[in-house]
Amino acid sequence: MMLWRKAEKRQPTHAQRLFHGLVREWLWIGLVLLPITAYLSLSPGLALNNPLYDSLRRLTPLPVDPRILLVTIDDASLKKLGQWPWPRSLHADLIDRLSAAQPAGILFDVIFSEPGNSANDKRLADAVCNAGNVLLPLVREGPASYSQPGEQMLPLLKCAKGVGQINVEADSDGVVRSLYLREGPPDATAVQLAWLAYELSGSHTTMPGEPLDAIKDWHREHAVRIPFIAPHTHFPSVSYASVLRGEVPAELLRNRLILVGVTASRMGERFVTPLSSAAGTSAGVEIQANVLNGLLQERSIVDLPGWLAAVMATSLVALLLGLLLYRPRYALWMTLGCMAAALLGSWALLRMGHWWSPAACLIGLLLSYLIWNWRRLSVILAYFGWELARLDNEPKVLPERRRAPASKGDVLQGRIFALEQAVSRTRDTRRFMADGLECLPVATLITDPRGNILLANRIAREVFGNDLVTENLLEQLADLGYPPLHNGIRPPLAAMELVEFRDIHQRSLRMDIAPLLPADGDVALGWLLSLTDLSNERDAQQHRETMLRFLSHDLRAPHSAILALLDVHNGESPVFAQIEQQVRRALSLTESFVQLAKAEADGYHFQPTLFAMLVMDAFDQVAVIAQLKGIHLVHDLDEADEGIVSADQSLLTRALFNVLENAIKYSPSGTTVRLRHDSAEGWLECRISDQGPGIAAEDLPELFSQYRRFDSAQGSEGLGLGLTMVKAVVERHGGRISCDSAVGKGTTFSLKLPLLED
């Protein structure tokens, strides 16, 4: 919970601020892009609508209904029956022939608007009346009316089963794709001729499509798109002349919906349709056949309501907008997926008889992708610029060679130039660090948090004796014999500390390990480990200890024997007294060397100690010397004093002895050497004062140097090693020593030692 609260208080990074800004900006883009998509989806004149419709329509062609049969006025009929127009008695003969075969209906896509020969007109009207199932066309004459037939043609129209309009709608590109099943003046609307033929088939369904608003004085409703058949298929047809001459069997005509119309070249109206690229222009009768074919199979195509089309388009665009923000790395695939979903959805609806143009949706999806990548790239460039500027302001580890900067007008080129500089600087720095690591005088390794070795210098490879690039550090240390197992478990890297161990090759190795922490965190990114080979130092230390033993025992023994022999002959000769003096001096010199060596060695054994006990021991050792010289020793301690220090008792006692001995040595008889102490702020301060001749101010800086003797020490024996030993011991105990003296006023040594807290 505390970590969570700390994370809450942490200020957002620059990258987070840029991302939050991108989110806000993306919301505003969505608020603008979605209304644009909705507006485009409500625009029927969008250029992409028609090509998409034609392409998807070709994927879902309708089969030909077997009930439809065309009787075509083709070139062969014109050649056999003469030039157009034919006498209407000829059409009457055709109707009689067709009616005798008992068809389901006869749709005449031939205009009989103007009167001709009265006998022929009567003959045609009688044939239509006798058939009882003939449908005739109605043509729009002006902007607000249909053509009005003359009185001579009224019997013909009255005998017809129905009269229907044959108007079609051409789109902005001039291609006929749709029509209205009912249109005309508001008080005299007419249905499509194909719809009348559909009713003759015996089918009874609701007229597809929805009513539309009136355009001036012309009312139109029930708009449908023409469901054309496949480009390379055709409706079954027979020639007009063949039917008229009785060459077509009656079985072929029985119960068929027969459409009669002109298909000959250079005759009648021809229309450009979606089939024109493969089959050329289409005649009006073929248009009626396609409309009837869709009605018979209940596959007429109706546009979706505008509001529903807008909702579908904006929903897909909104989905992509959210996905781009949630999964930006898959932007291209999500965009392509949404586009494919729009196309598949439109194709599926088309198969079910509904048309939804995906053009507006595709435009919205494409704009979403392009704008997203543009804004994302802008944010990335801004972040790169900020980071590169920060990097450029960092202290340079190495001198760098700068090339000519890029043009200031091109932001991308400038970023590329800065990135090249940063990569070059990073590469040089890495090479410098790798070379520096390789040249380190100790074995150094860098690992990841799990202990896998990432880098190792030459000396490390020599210490471990193999390739360390892919090895684990704990396994490598185990091969050297460290760390030991505790209850069968090897401790992790985090539990290891500075330690010295001897490996299987009998090398003395000191291991130092430290975590690699980031600048703004406390979770280790890895570990830095160094192994220092102390074999030579430990051999030298062992040799020094051997020499100390030689000095303290083997060299002291003959001197002691000489003193014993001289003691036997005491007083026999002045020469013996001089020999004794020199032997004692040699013993003192040996003792001073031994004590200094011990003080500078690493073999300290610290333990909690009452400082008062150390003072008592030192006083006991110098008591005889002070008594012989007539020096009075005074201290303010008692054995009940509770000042406790961590000390090597023998060495710290010897240091106190040396200071007291010096004070006695350089003090005249009858004076006092005083020891005082006090404790404050975790420190114990011991002050030893004498009443000797003092030390000159210019000699104080060199007071603790080896073999230094000053004018104030004239007349006293010594080698100048005692105070050097005292300084070494006090500093090894974590303390400090100082001296305050004036010539003729005595000297005061101050020893400060840290007190144990517990």
C-alpha positions in Angstrom: 0.0 0.0 0.0 2.8 2.4 0.8 4.5 1.7 -2.5 1.2 2.3 -4.3 0.9 5.6 -2.5 4.4 6.6 -3.4 3.7 5.7 -7.1 0.6 8.0 -6.9 2.7 10.9 -5.7 5.3 10.4 -8.3 5.2 12.9 -11.1 4.4 11.6 -14.6 7.3 11.3 -17.0 7.6 13.3 -20.2 6.7 10.2 -22.2 3.5 9.8 -20.1 2.6 13.4 -20.6 3.0 13.1 -24.3 0.9 9.9 -24.4 -1.9 11.6 -22.3 -1.8 14.5 -24.7 -2.1 12.0 -27.6 -5.1 10.4 -26.0 -6.9 13.8 -25.6 -6.0 14.7 -29.1 -7.3 11.4 -30.4 -10.6 11.9 -28.7 -11.0 15.3 -30.4 -10.1 13.7 -33.8 -12.8 11.0 -33.1 -15.4 13.7 -32.4 -14.5 15.3 -35.8 -14.0 12.1 -37.8 -17.2 10.3 -36.8 -19.6 13.1 -38.0 -17.7 13.3 -41.3 -18.1 9.5 -41.8 -21.8 9.8 -41.0 -22.2 12.7 -43.5 -20.4 10.8 -46.2 -22.6 7.7 -45.6 -25.7 9.9 -46.2 -24.3 11.3 -49.5 -25.6 9.1 -52.4 -23.4 10.9 -54.9 -20.1 9.7 -53.3 -17.9 8.6 -56.2 -16.9 5.2 -54.7 -20.5 4.0 -54.0 -21.2 2.9 -57.6 -17.9 1.1 -58.3 -18.2 -0.8 -55.0 -21.8 -1.7 -55.7 -20.9 -3.0 -59.2 -18.0 -5.0 -57.9 -20.0 -6.6 -55.0 -23.0 -7.2 -57.3 -20.8 -9.2 -59.7 -20.0 -11.5 -56.7 -23.7 -12.2 -56.1 -25.4 -12.6 -59.5 -29.0 -13.9 -59.7 -29.9 -17.1 -61.6 -32.4 -16.8 -64.4 -35.9 -17.7 -63.5 -37.2 -20.3 -65.9 -40.6 -18.7 -66.2 -39.3 -15.7 -68.1 -39.1 -15.8 -71.9 -38.1 -13.0 -74.3 -39.7 -12.5 -77.7 -37.2 -10.2 -79.4 -37.7 -7.9 -82.3 -34.2 -8.6 -83.5 -32.3 -8.1 -86.8 -33.4 -11.4 -88.2 -37.1 -10.5 -87.6 -36.6 -7.1 -89.3 -35.0 -8.9 -92.3 -38.0 -11.3 -92.6 -40.8 -9.0 -91.8 -39.7 -5.7 -93.2 -38.7 -2.4 -91.9 -40.0 -0.9 -88.7 -42.7 0.1 -87.9 -44.7 -2.9 -88.6 -48.5 -2.9 -89.1 -50.3 -3.4 -85.8 -52.1 -6.3 -87.3 -48.8 -8.1 -87.2 -48.6 -7.5 -83.5 -52.2 -8.8 -83.2 -51.2 -12.0 -85.0 -48.4 -12.4 -82.5 -50.7 -12.0 -79.5 -53.1 -14.5 -81.0 -50.2 -17.0 -81.5 -49.0 -16.4 -77.9 -52.4 -16.5 -76.4 -53.1 -19.9 -78.1 -50.2 -21.4 -76.1 -51.7 -20.2 -72.8 -48.8 -18.1 -71.3 -49.0 -16.7 -67.8 -48.7 -13.2 -69.1 -47.6 -11.1 -72.1 -45.6 -7.9 -71.4 -45.3 -5.7 -74.5 -42.4 -3.3 -74.2 -43.5 -1.6 -77.4 -45.1 1.8 -77.5 -48.5 2.2 -79.1 -49.1 5.9 -78.3 -49.9 7.2 -81.7 -53.0 6.1 -83.8 -52.4 4.2 -87.0 -54.6 2.4 -89.5 -58.0 2.2 -87.8 -58.7 -1.3 -89.0 -55.3 -2.5 -87.7 -55.8 -0.7 -84.4 -59.1 -2.4 -84.0 -57.6 -5.7 -84.9 -54.8 -5.2 -82.2 -57.4 -4.1 -79.6 -59.5 -7.2 -80.3 -56.4 -9.5 -79.9 -55.5 -7.9 -76.6 -59.1 -8.2 -75.4 -59.2 -11.9 -76.4 -55.9 -12.7 -74.7 -56.8 -11.0 -71.4 -53.3 -11.0 -70.0 -51.5 -8.4 -72.1 -49.5 -5.6 -70.3 -48.7 -2.4 -72.2 -46.1 0.3 -71.4 -46.7 3.9 -70.4 -44.1 6.6 -71.2 -43.4 9.8 -69.4 -44.1 12.7 -71.7 -43.2 15.8 -69.8 -41.8 16.8 -66.4 -45.1 16.1 -64.6 -47.2 13.8 -66.8 -47.4 10.6 -68.8 -48.3 10.6 -72.5 -52.0 10.7 -73.2 -53.2 8.3 -76.0 -55.7 9.4 -78.6 -59.3 8.3 -78.6 -58.5 5.7 -81.3 -56.1 4.0 -78.9 -58.4 3.9 -75.9 -60.0 0.6 -76.8 -56.5 -0.9 -76.8 -55.7 0.4 -73.4 -59.0 -0.6 -72.0 -58.6 -4.2 -73.2 -55.1 -4.5 -71.7 -54.7 -6.3 -68.4 -52.6 -3.4 -67.1 -50.6 -0.4 -68.2 -47.3 0.3 -66.4 -44.5 2.7 -66.6 -41.1 1.7 -67.8 -39.0 4.6 -66.4 -35.5 3.9 -65.1 -33.0 5.9 -63.1 -29.5 6.7 -64.3 -26.8 7.5 -61.7 -24.4 10.4 -61.9 -22.1 8.3 -64.1 -24.9 7.6 -66.6 -25.3 3.9 -65.6 -28.8 2.5 -64.9 -28.8 0.7 -61.6 -32.2 1.4 -60.1 -35.8 2.4 -60.7 -39.0 3.2 -58.8 -41.8 0.6 -58.7 -44.3 3.4 -58.5 -44.0 7.0 -59.8 -46.0 9.7 -61.6 -48.1 12.7 -60.8 -49.3 12.7 -57.2 -52.9 11.9 -58.3 -52.0 9.5 -61.1 -49.0 7.4 -60.1 -48.3 4.2 -62.1 -46.5 1.1 -61.1 -43.6 -0.5 -63.0 -44.6 -2.8 -65.9 -42.4 -5.6 -64.4 -44.4 -5.4 -61.2 -47.6 -6.0 -63.2 -46.1 -9.0 -64.8 -45.0 -10.2 -61.3 -48.6 -10.0 -60.2 -49.7 -12.0 -63.2 -47.4 -14.8 -62.0 -49.7 -15.3 -59.0 -47.2 -14.1 -56.4 -48.6 -11.8 -53.7 -46.0 -9.9 -51.6 -45.6 -6.4 -50.3 -44.0 -4.0 -52.8 -40.3 -3.7 -51.8 -38.7 -0.3 -51.1 -39.9 2.7 -49.1 -41.7 5.8 -50.3 -39.7 9.0 -51.0 -40.5 12.6 -50.9 -42.1 14.2 -54.0 -39.8 16.0 -56.5 -41.8 19.1 -57.5 -45.0 17.6 -59.1 -43.7 14.1 -59.6 -44.1 11.5 -56.8 -41.8 8.5 -56.6 -41.7 5.6 -54.1 -40.5 2.1 -53.6 -37.0 2.5 -55.0 -35.2 -0.7 -55.8 -31.9 -1.5 -57.3 -32.0 -3.8 -60.4 -30.6 -7.2 -59.5 -28.9 -8.0 -62.8 -28.0 -11.5 -63.8 -24.3 -12.6 -64.4 -22.6 -10.8 -67.3 -22.2 -13.9 -69.5 -25.6 -15.4 -68.9 -28.8 -14.5 -70.9 -32.5 -14.9 -70.6 -34.0 -17.5 -72.9 -35.4 -15.8 -76.0 -37.1 -16.6 -79.3 -37.3 -14.4 -82.4 -40.5 -12.5 -83.1 -40.6 -13.8 -86.7 -40.2 -17.4 -85.5 -43.2 -17.1 -83.1 -45.3 -15.4 -85.8 -44.6 -18.2 -88.3 -45.4 -20.9 -85.8 -41.9 -22.2 -85.6 -41.9 -22.1 -81.8 -43.7 -25.1 -80.1 -46.6 -24.2 -77.8 -45.0 -26.1 -74.9 -42.2 -23.6 -74.8 -44.6 -20.7 -74.4 -47.1 -22.3 -72.0 -47.3 -20.8 -68.5 -44.3 -18.5 -69.3 -44.1 -14.8 -68.6 -43.4 -13.5 -72.1 -41.7 -10.1 -72.6 -41.9 -8.7 -76.1 -39.4 -6.0 -77.0 -36.9 -4.5 -79.4 -33.3 -5.8 -79.2 -32.2 -5.1 -82.8 -29.3 -2.8 -83.2 -29.9 0.9 -83.8 -33.6 0.5 -82.7 -35.3 1.6 -79.5 -33.7 2.9 -76.4 -30.6 1.2 -75.1 -29.1 1.8 -71.6 -25.7 1.6 -70.0 -25.9 -0.9 -67.1 -23.3 -2.6 -64.8 -23.3 -5.4 -67.5 -22.2 -3.1 -70.3 -18.5 -3.8 -69.9 -19.1 -7.4 -70.8 -22.4 -7.5 -72.8 -22.7 -4.0 -74.2 -25.7 -1.7 -73.8 -29.0 -3.3 -72.7 -32.4 -2.9 -74.3 -35.4 -1.8 -72.3 -37.0 -5.3 -72.5 -33.8 -6.7 -70.9 -34.1 -4.2 -68.1 -37.7 -5.3 -67.5 -36.6 -8.9 -67.6 -34.0 -8.3 -64.9 -36.4 -6.4 -62.7 -39.0 -9.2 -63.1 -36.4 -11.8 -62.4 -35.5 -10.2 -59.1 -39.2 -9.9 -58.1 -39.9 -13.5 -58.9 -37.0 -14.7 -56.7 -37.8 -12.0 -54.0 -34.3 -10.7 -54.4 -34.9 -7.1 -55.2 -32.2 -4.9 -53.7 -33.3 -2.1 -51.4 -31.1 0.6 -49.9 -30.8 0.5 -46.1 -32.3 3.6 -44.3 -29.8 6.4 -44.1 -29.7 6.5 -40.3 -28.9 2.8 -40.2 -26.2 3.1 -42.8 -24.6 6.1 -40.9 -24.7 4.1 -37.6 -23.0 1.1 -39.2 -20.3 3.2 -40.7 -19.6 5.3 -37.6 -19.6 2.2 -35.4 -16.8 0.5 -37.4 -14.8 3.7 -37.4 -15.3 4.2 -33.7 -14.2 0.6 -33.1 -11.0 1.2 -35.0 -10.4 4.5 -33.2 -10.6 2.6 -29.9 -8.5 -0.3 -31.1 -5.7 2.0 -32.4 -5.4 3.6 -29.0 -5.5 0.2 -27.2 -3.3 -1.9 -29.5 -1.2 0.6 -31.5 1.4 -2.0 -32.6 -1.3 -3.8 -34.7 -2.6 -0.6 -36.4 -2.2 -1.8 -40.0 -3.7 -5.3 -39.4 -6.6 -3.8 -37.4 -7.3 -1.3 -40.1 -7.3 -3.9 -42.8 -9.5 -6.2 -40.7 -12.1 -3.4 -40.2 -12.0 -2.7 -43.9 -12.5 -6.4 -44.7 -15.3 -6.5 -42.2 -17.0 -3.6 -43.9 -16.7 -5.2 -47.3 -17.9 -8.6 -46.1 -20.8 -7.0 -44.2 -21.9 -5.1 -47.4 -21.6 -8.3 -49.5 -23.6 -10.3 -47.0 -26.4 -7.7 -46.9 -26.4 -7.6 -50.7 -27.1 -11.3 -50.8 -30.0 -10.7 -48.4 -31.4 -8.0 -50.7 -30.2 -4.9 -48.9 -27.5 -2.4 -50.1 -25.2 -0.6 -47.7 -22.4 1.3 -49.3 -19.1 0.7 -47.4 -17.4 3.6 -49.2 -17.9 6.2 -46.4 -16.8 3.6 -43.8 -13.7 2.7 -45.8 -12.8 6.4 -46.2 -13.3 6.9 -42.4 -11.1 3.8 -41.6 -8.4 5.0 -44.0 -8.4 8.5 -42.5 -8.2 7.0 -39.0 -5.2 5.0 -39.9 -3.4 7.8 -41.7 -4.2 10.4 -39.0 -3.2 7.9 -36.2 0.1 7.2 -37.8 0.8 10.9 -38.5 0.0 11.9 -34.9 1.8 8.9 -33.4 4.9 9.7 -35.6 4.7 13.3 -34.5 4.6 12.3 -30.8 7.5 9.9 -31.3 9.5 12.6 -33.0 8.8 15.0 -30.2 9.8 12.5 -27.6 12.9 11.6 -29.5 13.8 15.3 -29.8 13.3 15.8 -26.1 15.3 12.7 -25.1 18.1 13.5 -27.6 18.3 17.1 -26.2 18.6 15.7 -22.7 21.3 13.3 -23.9 23.1 16.1 -25.6 23.1 18.1 -22.4 24.6 15.2 -20.4 28.3 15.5 -19.6 30.4 14.0 -22.3 32.5 11.1 -21.3 34.6 11.2 -24.4 35.3 13.9 -27.0 33.2 13.4 -30.1 33.5 14.4 -33.7 30.4 16.4 -34.8 29.4 16.4 -38.5 27.6 19.3 -40.2 24.0 19.6 -38.8 21.1 18.8 -41.0 18.8 21.4 -42.5 16.8 23.2 -39.8 13.7 23.1 -42.0 13.4 19.3 -42.1 12.4 18.1 -38.6 12.8 14.4 -39.5 16.2 14.9 -41.0 17.3 16.8 -37.9 16.0 14.0 -35.6 17.9 11.4 -37.7 21.1 13.5 -37.4 20.7 13.8 -33.7 20.0 10.1 -33.4 23.1 9.3 -35.4 25.1 11.4 -33.0 23.6 9.8 -29.9 24.1 6.3 -31.3 27.7 7.1 -32.2 28.3 8.6 -28.7 26.6 5.5 -27.1 28.7 3.2 -29.1 31.9 5.0 -28.3 31.0 5.1 -24.6 30.2 1.4 -24.6 33.5 0.6 -26.3 35.3 2.8 -23.7 33.6 1.1 -20.8 34.3 -2.3 -22.3 37.9 -1.5 -22.8 38.1 0.0 -19.3 36.6 -3.1 -17.8 39.0 -5.2 -19.8 42.0 -3.3 -18.5 41.0 -3.3 -14.8 43.7 -4.9 -12.6 41.2 -7.1 -10.8 38.8 -9.8 -12.0 35.5 -7.9 -12.6 32.2 -9.4 -13.7 28.7 -7.9 -14.5 25.7 -10.1 -14.2 21.9 -9.8 -14.6 19.6 -10.0 -11.6 19.6 -13.8 -11.8 23.3 -14.1 -11.8 23.9 -14.8 -15.5 27.2 -13.3 -16.5 26.9 -10.5 -19.0 30.5 -9.1 -19.1 33.8 -10.4 -17.8 37.2 -8.9 -18.2 40.5 -10.8 -19.1 41.6 -11.3 -15.5 38.2 -12.8 -14.6 38.5 -15.3 -17.4 41.9 -16.2 -16.2 40.7 -16.6 -12.6 37.8 -18.9 -13.6 39.7 -20.5 -16.4 36.9 -20.7 -19.0 34.4 -18.8 -21.2 32.1 -16.9 -18.9 29.7 -15.3 -21.4 26.8 -17.6 -20.9 27.7 -19.1 -17.5 26.0 -18.5 -14.2 28.1 -16.7 -11.5 27.0 -19.0 -8.6 27.9 -22.0 -10.6 31.3 -20.5 -11.4 31.9 -19.6 -7.7 30.9 -23.2 -6.8 33.5 -24.5 -9.1 36.1 -22.4 -7.1 34.8 -23.8 -3.9 32.7 -20.8 -2.7 30.1 -20.2 -1.3 29.7 -23.2 1.0 26.3 -24.9 1.2 24.1 -24.2 4.3 21.7 -27.0 4.9 22.2 -28.1 1.2 21.2 -24.6 -0.1 23.5 -22.2 -1.8 22.9 -18.6 -0.7 21.7 -16.1 -3.4 23.8 -13.2 -4.7 21.9 -10.7 -2.6 22.9 -12.5 0.6 26.7 -12.4 -0.2 28.9 -9.9 1.3 32.6 -8.8 1.2 34.5 -12.0 2.1 37.9 -13.5 1.6 38.2 -17.2 0.9 40.8 -19.6 -0.4 39.8 -21.5 -3.6 40.6 -25.0 -4.7 43.8 -23.7 -6.3 44.9 -22.3 -2.9 44.6 -18.8 -4.0 43.5 -16.2 -1.5 40.6 -14.3 -3.2 38.6 -11.4 -1.8 35.1 -11.0 -3.2 33.3 -7.7 -3.4 29.7 -7.5 -4.7 27.4 -4.6 -5.2 24.0 -4.1 -6.9 23.7 -2.0 -10.0 20.9 0.4 -9.3 19.2 2.7 -11.8 19.4 6.4 -11.3 15.7 6.7 -10.3 15.0 3.4 -8.6 16.0 0.9 -5.9 15.5 -2.4 -7.8 18.8 -3.9 -8.9 19.3 -4.2 -12.6 22.2 -6.5 -12.1 25.3 -7.2 -9.9 28.9 -6.0 -10.1 31.4 -8.4 -8.6 35.2 -8.2 -8.3 37.6 -10.9 -7.2 41.0 -9.6 -5.9 43.8 -12.1 -5.8 45.5 -11.5 -2.4 47.9 -14.5 -2.6 51.0 -12.4 -2.8 49.9 -10.1 0.0 49.0 -13.0 2.2 52.4 -14.6 1.5 54.1 -11.4 2.4 52.0 -11.1 5.6 52.9 -14.7 6.5 56.6 -13.8 5.9 56.3 -10.7 8.0 54.7 -12.7 10.8 57.6 -15.2 10.6 60.0 -12.3 10.9 58.1 -10.9 13.9 58.4 -14.3 15.6 62.1 -14.3 14.8 62.5 -10.8 16.2 60.4 -11.4 19.3 61.7 -14.8 20.2 64.8 -16.0 18.4 66.6 -12.7 18.4 65.6 -11.8 21.9 66.9 -15.1 23.4 70.7 -14.5 22.8 70.4 -11.0 24.1 68.7 -12.3 27.3 71.5 -14.8 27.6 74.1 -12.1 27.3 72.4 -10.1 30.0 72.4 -13.1 32.3 76.1 -13.6 31.8 76.8 -9.9 32.4 74.8 -10.1 35.6 77.1 -12.8 36.9 80.1 -10.5 36.3 78.4 -7.4 37.5 80.9 -4.7 38.7 84.0 -6.5 37.5 84.7 -4.1 34.7 83.3 -0.9 33.3 83.3 -2.6 29.9 80.7 -5.0 31.1 78.4 -2.1 32.0 78.8 -0.6 28.5 78.1 -4.0 26.9 74.9 -4.4 29.1 73.8 -0.9 28.0 74.1 -1.7 24.3 72.4 -5.1 24.7 69.5 -3.5 26.4 69.3 -0.9 23.7 69.2 -3.6 21.1 66.4 -5.4 23.0 64.5 -2.1 23.1 65.0 -1.6 19.4 63.8 -5.1 18.7 60.7 -4.6 20.9 59.9 -1.3 19.2 60.1 -2.9 15.8 57.9 -5.8 16.9 55.3 -3.5 18.4 55.1 -1.3 15.3 54.8 -4.3 13.1 52.0 -5.7 15.2 50.3 -2.3 15.1 50.4 -2.1 11.3 49.4 -5.7 10.8 45.8 -7.0 10.2 45.8 -9.4 13.1 43.7 -7.3 15.5 41.3 -9.1 17.8 38.6 -6.7 18.9 36.3 -7.3 21.8 34.3 -5.1 24.2 36.6 -3.8 26.9 36.3 -1.5 29.9 38.6 1.4 29.1 39.4 1.7 32.8 40.9 -1.8 32.9 43.3 -0.9 30.1 44.4 2.3 31.9 45.0 0.3 35.1 47.1 -2.2 33.2 49.1 0.5 31.6 49.6 2.3 34.9 50.8 -0.9 36.6 53.4 -1.4 33.8 54.8 2.2 34.1 54.6 2.4 37.9 58.1 1.1 38.5 59.6 3.5 35.9 57.8 6.4 37.5 58.8 5.4 41.0 62.5 5.2 40.0 62.4 8.6 38.5 60.2 10.1 41.2 57.2 10.9 39.0 53.8 11.1 40.5 51.1 9.3 38.4 47.5 10.5 38.7 44.2 9.4 36.9 40.5 10.0 37.4 39.3 6.5 36.6 38.3 3.6 38.7 37.4 0.0 37.9 33.7 0.8 38.2 33.8 3.2 35.2 31.5 2.0 32.5 33.2 3.4 29.4 33.3 0.4 27.0 35.3 0.4 23.8 35.9 -2.3 21.1 39.6 -2.9 21.5 42.5 -5.2 21.0 43.5 -5.2 24.6 47.2 -5.9 24.3 47.9 -3.4 21.6 45.7 -0.6 23.0 47.3 -1.2 26.5 50.7 -1.0 24.8 49.8 2.3 23.1 48.7 3.8 26.5 52.0 2.5 28.0 54.0 4.2 25.2 52.4 7.6 25.8 52.7 7.3 29.6 56.4 6.1 29.3 57.2 9.1 27.0 55.5 11.5 29.5 57.6 10.0 32.3 60.8 9.9 30.2 60.7 13.6 29.3 59.4 14.9 32.7 61.8 16.1 35.4 61.8 14.3 38.8 59.2 15.4 41.3 56.6 16.3 38.6 53.2 14.8 37.9 51.8 12.9 34.9 48.0 13.2 34.9 45.4 11.1 32.9 41.9 12.5 32.5 38.9 11.3 30.5 35.4 12.2 29.6 32.6 10.9 27.3 30.4 12.9 24.9 28.4 12.1 21.7 29.6 8.5 21.5 33.3 9.3 21.9 35.7 8.7 24.8 38.5 11.2 25.1 41.6 10.4 27.1 44.1 13.2 27.8 47.6 12.5 29.2 49.5 15.6 30.4 53.1 16.0 31.7 55.2 18.9 33.0 58.2 18.3 30.7 60.1 20.7 28.5 57.4 20.7 25.7 57.7 20.4 22.0 58.3 23.2 19.6 55.4 24.2 17.3 57.4 23.5 14.1 58.1 19.9 15.3 54.4 19.0 15.9 53.5 18.1 12.3 56.3 15.5 12.2 55.6 14.2 15.7 54.2 10.8 14.6 56.6 10.1 11.8 59.1 7.2 12.1 62.6 7.7 13.3 62.1 11.4 14.0 63.9 12.8 17.0 63.6 16.5 18.1 65.8 18.9 20.1 63.5 18.6 23.1 64.3 14.9 23.3 68.0 15.4 23.7 69.4 13.4 26.6 66.7 10.7 26.4 67.1 7.3 24.7 64.7 6.3 21.9 64.4 5.5 18.2 61.2 7.5 17.3 59.0 4.5 16.8 56.8 4.6 19.9 54.4 7.4 18.9 54.2 6.0 15.3 53.0 2.7 16.9 50.5 4.6 19.1 49.0 6.5 16.1 48.7 3.2 14.1 46.9 1.5 16.9 44.5 4.4 17.7 43.5 4.7 14.0 43.0 1.0 13.7 40.5 1.3 16.6 38.6 4.0 14.6 40.0 6.8 16.8 42.2 9.9 16.5 45.3 11.2 18.3 46.5 14.7 18.6 49.1 16.7 20.6 49.0 20.1 22.2 52.4 21.4 23.5 54.4 24.5 24.1 58.1 24.8 24.9 58.6 25.0 28.7 54.9 24.3 29.5 54.5 20.6 29.1 52.7 18.4 26.6 49.2 16.9 26.4 48.3 13.9 24.2 44.6 13.4 23.4 43.3 10.0 22.4 39.7 9.8 21.1 38.1 6.4 20.8 34.5 5.5 19.7 32.3 4.1 22.5 30.3 1.0 22.0 26.6 1.9 21.8 25.3 -1.3 23.2 
